[in-house]
Amino acid sequence: MLIDVKELHERREPLSWDHTFRSEELSLKSDLYTLSSPVHFRGLATPIARQDVRLSGVVAARIDLVCGRCLKNFQKDIEKSFDLTYVPNEPRRPDEEVALSYDELDVGFFNQDRIDLTGVIVEQIVLEVPMKPVCSPECRGLCGQCGADLNQGSCSCTSESVDPRLASLAALRDRLKK
C-alpha cells in the first residue's frame, strides 16, 4: 500500500485505514519468528507543513517464537502503536554524513512523493520482536551439561563444574584446605 503524498496534501484532510494484511502481503521473512495470524492495521495519515506527513496508528499481530532458554515454541501477541513524521528525502553526496538528534529518531524519509505503508507496518512488527525471546519469566531453561529441560524437573548432573582451564587452581585449593 502506497500513500501518494501530493494527493494527500491536495486533499488537505487526513486519510484513514483499517486493514488486515495476510502474511503473504508483507515481506516478513526471518528465522527468528513467523506470523501466526493476519496483521491488523488501523492508521491515519495527516498532511502537515510543506510536504511532510504525520503517520500514526496501531499494528496488531501474533507471532511464533522459539524460547531462548528451553527451545520450546510459543506465541506472542503484538500490539504496537506508533506516531511518526515523514519528510522528503533530500539528495546528498554518498560520502556526506548526517547527524540526527534524539528528537529526529522518529522521523522517516520518503522518495518520489510516496510512502510505502507496508514497510512501516513491517518495521513496527520487527521492533516488537524481543532480542532474546523467553516463553515465560519463570522459564528455567536447559541443563548446560546434559540438556534436560529444567522446567520438567531437575536433572542428576552436579551443579559444580570446574572449568578445565582452572582445574589446577581447584586442586591447589583442595590441598590448601587439608
Stockholm file with secondary structure:
# STOCKHOLM 1.0

chainA/1-178         MLIDVKELHERREPLSWDHTFRSEELSLKSDLYTLSSPVHFRGLATPIARQDVRLSGVVAARIDLVCGRCLKNFQKDIEKSFDLTYVPNEPRRPDEEVALSYDELDVGFFNQDRIDLTGVIVEQIVLEVPMKPVCSPECRGLCGQCGADLNQGSCSCTSESVDPRLASLAALRDRLKK
#=GR chainA/1-178 SS CEEEHHHHHHHTSCEEEEEEECGGGSCCCCSSEEECSCEEEEEEEEECSTTCEEEEEEEEEEEEEECTTTCCEEEEEEEEEEEEEEEECCCCCTTCCCCCCGGGGGEEEEBTTEEEHHHHHHHHHHHHSCSSCCSCTTCCCBCTTTCCBTTSCCCSSCSCCCCGGGHHHHHHHHHHHC
#=GC SS_cons         CEEEHHHHHHHTSCEEEEEEECGGGSCCCCSSEEECSCEEEEEEEEECSTTCEEEEEEEEEEEEEECTTTCCEEEEEEEEEEEEEEEECCCCCTTCCCCCCGGGGGEEEEBTTEEEHHHHHHHHHHHHSCSSCCSCTTCCCBCTTTCCBTTSCCCSSCSCCCCGGGHHHHHHHHHHHC
//
